[in-house]
């Protein structure tokens, strides 16, 4: 891996730390208690001996993704960690750098500048105007770094060249794991994914991943999400999940994939905004996640997955929605329930239920596959048109459309429970998620919903400060916000989305005061994980 501009920052800090003991960096107090530990495990008796033999190779490949993400998010990992000790070092490991991801990326290392919007994907001194003027042939690629040559001119370098040694090692590990794969579709995917890591062409492996139906072991690995790139929202970051399917829960969820075409047609928007048809191979499954690495492990932890992101694959085959049931249960028990005891009207607290939390989260992921991927006015894809705002609005769409779908399925009698359970649990979920900070795509999405609902009187606040859901108003607000977001995406209206995020993608002062009441409750989880935790 080649040196980065960010690496130079740490040297500047070390050299400027006059008055501090040599070899150490001054740090601000870090709140390590905002993360509560949870051990990732699963019922190992359900795995065959061959599947168990795959795990060491998959874990080691995931560890390589960890190192690649460190570089993408910050730069030279060891140049930072070698100067930190105790909680400060642990906090840096959780955050993959010196910026607190749950506090809008505020630096906790003294003298460290603000985190660059483009992380380490671009030169830290590069402006948007300079990038546009350079007109780099593959500058907008998901899989290239932008760098300067010795004369200061911008150029690109593909991931597989920047990380040639690392991706070869990861690819070889996937090929070794494939030797033990008893499921032919899993074997095919592992081999194709290994090739993809070495050539940055992921379409074939994405299609193969969509074809897997009967495997118990699964791995998601490679450069996938673009949240880390807040400059343009176009560079994918490396991550990995190692998963074990919960076949009993998956069987309960399987029927909902059949409703996708109907749900698409019933979206509360004009026909031109729902003219695309979701792929019919989409499926819903529940998993125990037994290893996180890289992007998905940074700061707040992912509890549900909707992939692939490739629009062409989505239109051809749909997406897979993976519910990470054990991680979801951990967040519900350790965080969501305690929050509800503080901020939810005591008369409505009994409506906060795990099954509702699971369904709301699941249909959030389903909603990513619905709506529209390409603008209706020839502005290209929604992602291209909305640029760095695409991820935040997409997450907002998934939040509100997921709730809309729950409501539709309840009315059809295809989902069990009381609609009040889902609405109150959804409200509690906003309080949980917004504590990640409004600087993230998910945080901005939650704030859009909260502020829109507030204006629509979808909830009210009691004299004691607790929140009470106004059920009829919330349903109306849900439909109206769904329409607004779908139209903004379909129109590719960058300026309107920018205005929406600036006005409603923020945490109001009164809400922040209420969130301060939760300081004794962890914000997220940190995992004990690895082979030695599996029994």
N, C-alpha and C positions, 0 to 999 in steps of 0.2 A: 504494500500500500504506500502511496506517495504522500509526502508531507502536505499538510493543509495549513491554511491561514490561521485557523483556530488554534492549532498547536502553538503558534507563536505567542498567543495571548497568555498561555500559562507561563511561558518564560518571562514575559513582561511582568507578571504578577510576582513570580519568585524573585526577580531582580529588584522589585520595588518594595519588598516587604521589610524595609528598614525597621529595626526595633523588635523584630520577631526572631525567635530562635532559628538558626540556620537549618534549612532542610524542611521547614514547615510553612504552611500557608495559613494566614488568619481566616477564620470562618465565623459566620454569625451563628447564633443559636439555631439548631435544627430540631424540628419537632418529629423525632423518629416515631413517637407514639401515635401519629396520625395513621400509621400502618399497623394493622393487627395481623399476626402470623396465622397461616392456615397450611396444613399439610396436604399435598396432592397425592392421592392414592386411588386405588380401584380394587375390585375383586379380581385378584390375579388367577383364581381358579378357573375363570372362564377362558383364559388364554391357553392355546396349545403350546407345546414345548418349542415348536418352531417360531411361534409369535413372540415368545419370551426371548428367544435368541436374537430377534430383530432389534429389541429395545436398546441395547448398548450402542449400536450403530446409529440409530435414529437420534438418541440423546446427544451423541458426539457431533452429529451433523448440525443439530440445533445449537449447540454451543458455538459453532463457527458463525452461525447467523448472529449470535450475541455480539461477537467481536466486530462483525461488519457493521452492525447497527451503531455500536459505539463510535466508529469512525464517521458514519453518516450524521449522527446527532451532535457529535462534539469534535472529534479529532483523535489525538493520541491518548488513549485511555490511561496507560501507565504513567504518562507525564503528569496527569492529575492525581491519580490514586496514590502514587508513591509519596506525595506530600500531604496526604490526609490520614487521619487516624480516628479510631473509635466511631462514634455515631456519625461524624461528618463523612467518613469514608463510606460507611454503610448507606448513608443518605445519597451520596454520589452514585453508588452502585444501583440503587433503586431508580434514580432519576436519569441514569446514563449521562451524567455530566454535572456541572456545578449550578444548575438552575432547577428550582423547585417546580416541578410540573403541576402540582396541585395548588400553586400560588401564582398562577399566570407567568410561570418561568422566571420568577424573581431569583436573582443570584444569591447564593448563600456563602459564596467565597468572596472575601473582601477584595475589592478592586476589580472584580470580574465585570466586564461590560455586559449589556443586555444580550440575550441570546439572539443571534442573527435570524431573521425571518426565514432565510433559506438554509438554516442549519449549516451543515458542511457540504451541501450539494453544489454550492456556488462560491465564488470568491466573496469574502465578507464585505469588500468595498465596491461590489458591483451594484449598479442601479438597474431598475427595470428598463430605463431608457437605453442604457448601454447594451443590455441584453437584446432588446428589440433591434437596435441599430446593427448589432453584429450579425443578425440573420443566420445563425448557425444551422446547418442542415439538419442535424438531429438534436438541436438544443431543447426541443420540447419533448423529447423521448422520455419515457418513464425510467429508462435504464442507462442514463448517461450522467456523469459529473461534468460541470462546467469549471474550467480552470484557466489560468493565465499562463502564457508562455513567457520566456525571458524578456520579451519586448513589451509585455503587458497586454498582448492581444488575447482575446478569449478564444478558447477551443474546447472541444468535448472529448471525453474519454469514456468508452462503454464500461459498465460495471464488470463484465467478465474479463476485461483487460486490466482494470484497476485492481481487481481482486483475483487475479489469475491463479495464484497459488492456493488461496483459501477456497475458491469455488471448486477447484479440482479435488481438493481434499474432501469437501462436502459431497461432491458428486460420487467419488469413489466409495464413500460410506453408504450412500443410498444404493449403489449397485451391490455392495456387500449385503445390505439388508434384503435386497430383492432376491438373493439366493435362497432365503428362508421363507419368502412369501408363498403361502399355499394358495392364495386367491390369485387367479391369473390376471384379473383386472388391477389388483394392487401391484403386482409385479410389473405390469406394463406401465403403470403410472410412475412407479419409482424409477424405472429406467429412463422414461421420457423426461421426468423432472431432473434427473441427473444431467441429461444432455442440455436441458434448458438453462441450468445454472452456468453452463460453460459457453453458451452462445446467446443468452438473453432473448431467446424466442420461446415464449411460454404457452403459446396457443395450443399446441398439440398435447402438452401435459395437462393443461386446463380441461380440454375436452376429455382426456382419459380420466381425470379426476371426477368429472361429471358422470362417467360411465360406471364408477364403482358403486356397487349396491350391497354386496354380501360380506365385505371385509369387516373384521372386528377392530384391527389396528388401523390407524390412519395417521398421516402426517401432512401438515400444511407447512410449506417451507419455501423461502425465496423472498424477493422484493415484491411487496404486495400493496400495502396501503400508502397513501400520499399525504397523510395528516402531518408528517414531520416537516414537509415543505410548505411553510406558511407564506412564502414569497409568491409562488405561482401555483402551488398545489398540484404539481405535475411529476415530482420525482418520488418513485416508490422506495420504501425502506424495507430492509431485511428483517425477517422474523420467522418464528417456527412454533408450531404447536404439535405435541404428540398426544394422540387421543385414543380412547378405548370406547367403543360404542356400547351404550346402554340399550340393549335390544328390546327390553320390555317397554321402556318409555318410548322408544322410537316407534314401536308398533302402534302406540296410542296416538302418535302424531301423524302417521303416514297419510291418513285420509284428507288432511287439510290441503295438501298439494293439489288435489283434484279441483279445488275451488278457485284456483288462481285465475283461470280465464274469466270466470263469472265475476270475481272480485274486481278484476281489471275493468270489465264492462260497466260495473256499477259505481265506479269512482265518481265523486260529485263534481264533475267537470265536463266541459263540452267535448264532443267526440274527437275533435282533432288533437286533443291532449292525451288521448288514450288509444290512439290508432295502432300502436305497436302491440304485438301479442307476446306475452311471456312464454318462454320455452316450456314445453310440456314434460320435460324430464326433471323438473325441479322436485326436490324432496326435502323433508324435514326429519331430523334425527336428533337424539339426545346422546351426549357423550360425557364420560369422565375425562377431564383433561389431566394429564399426568406430567406435562412439561411445557413451560412457556419460555420463550427466548426472543430477545430483540424488541422490536417495536411494540408488540402486544404485551410485553412485560414491563414497559417503561411507565412509571407512575401508576395511573389507574389501569386496572387489568380488565381486559376484554372478557365478557361472559357469554357472548353469542357471536356467530360468524355468518356472513352472507357473502359467498364467493362463487365463481370468479368475478373480478371487476371488469374484465374484458367485455365490452358491449356486444361484440360480434358473437362471443360464446353465449352470452345471456340470451340474445335473440334466437340463437340456434338451439340451445339446450336448456336455457333457464339458469338457475343457480341452485346451490345446495345451502340449506340453512342448518347450522349446527348449534345446538343449545348446549352450553357447557354446564351441565346440571350441578356438578359438585361445587364449582366455583360460584355459581349462581346462588346455591343454598348457603354458602359461606357468607356472601354479601347480604343476603336476606336476614339471616340469623344475627350476624354480628353488627350490622349497620342499619339496614332499613327498619327493622322492628324497633330498635332503640330510638331512631329518629321519629317514628310515628308516635311514640309515647310522649314526645316533647311538642311536636308541631301539628299533630292532627287532632281535631275536635274529639274529645273523649267519647262522645256519643257515636263517632264514626270509626273509631280505632279497630273495632271488630271486623271491619271490612278489609283490613290490610292482611292479605293471605298470600302464601307462597305460590299456590296454583295460579293466582291472578298475576303475580309478579312474573312467573315463568311464561305465561301466555302473552302478557304485554311485551316482554322481551323477545319472545319468539316471533310475534307478528310485526315487531319493529324490523326484524331481519327479512321477513317476507315482503314487507313494504318496499325494501330496496329494489326488488325485482319488478315492481309495478310502476305505473305512470309512464314516463317517456324518457328515452335515452338521447334522442336527437331532437333538436329544436324544430318548431313548425314553420320557421321563416328563413330557412337556409343559413343559419348561423353556425352550422356544424353541430357537434355533440353538445349536450348540456355542460359537460365537464370543460370543453374548450371555450364555450361562450361565457361561463361564469367564473372561470379562472380560479383564483385563490379562494373565492367564496363558494365554490361548487360543493366542497365537502360539508361545510356547515349547513347549507340549505338542504343537501341530501339527507343529512342526519335529522334535520327538522321535519322533512317529509316522512322519513321512516317512523319518527316518534308519533306524529299525529295520524298518519295513515294506518299504522299498526293498531292504534286505539279505534280508529274507524272500522277496521276489519273485525276486531273483536266484537264491536257493537252489531255489525251486520250478521256475524255468525251466531251470536246470541239470539237475535231476532229470528233466524232460520231454525233455531233449535239444534244447531250443530256444535255448540259449545256449551258446557255446563257452567252453572254458577249464576250469581246475581250481578247485573251490570254495575251495581253500586260497588261491589268488590273491586272490579277492574278500574273504575274511575278513581276511587279513593287510593288504591294502591298506585295508580299512575301518578297521582298528585304527590304521594310520598316519594315516588321514584324521582320526581323532579328535584326535590330537596336533596336527595342522595347524590344525584348526578351533578348538580350545579356546584357542589362542594369541590369538584375537580377543577373549578375555575372557569370563567367565561372566556379564557384565552384559547381553549381547545374547540375543535369543531363541534364536539358533543355538548360542551358547555354553552356555546353560543346557541345551539339548537334548543337546548332546554330553556334558555332565557327568552328566546323568541316565543316559545309556547307559554311560559309563565306570564310574560307581559301582555301577550295577546289575550290570554284567558282572564287576566286581571281587568283589562279594559272591557271585556265582555261580561263581567260579573259572573264568571264561571265558578268563582269561589269567593268567600267572604272571610273576614277575620274576626274572631271572638274577642271580647274584652281581655281575656287571659292571654291573647297572642296566638292561640291555636287557629288553624285553618279549617274551614268547613266547606265541603264541595256543594255547590248548587247544581244538582244533577241535570235539570232540564237546560239550564244555561250552558253547562259544559258541553252537552251534546250538540247544541247549536254552534258553539264556538269551534268545536272539533270539525264540523262540516265546513264552516266558512274558512278556517285556516287551511284545511286540506285543499280547498279550491284555490286559495291564494298561492300557495306554494307550488302546486302543479302548474298553474298558469305562468308563474315567474320562471320556472324551469323550461316549460315549453317555448316561451318567448325568448329565452336566453337573455333576459333583461338584466344585464350586469349592474346598471346604475340603480335600478329599483331594488335589487338585492343588497347592494351596498348601503342604500338608505335604510332598508329594513334591519340589517345587522347593526348599523350604527345607532338606530333608535331603540331597537328592542333586544339586541343581542348583548345586553349589559345587565349587571346585577344592581338593582335599585338600592338606595341607602337603607330603606326600611326592611327589605328582604335580608340584606347583609346583617342587620342587627338581629334578626331572627335566627340566621345561620350561626351567629356567634353563640347562641344558646346551646349549640351542638358541639362545642369545643371538647367536651369530655368523651365524645363518641368518635371512634376511628373513622377516617375518611375512606380508606380503602384497605386492601389486604396485600400482604407480601407472602410469598410462598416458600415453604420448605418443600423441596422437590429433588428428585434424582432417584437412581436405582435403589439406594439404600433405604428409601422411604416406602418402597413398594413391598408388600408382604404376600 
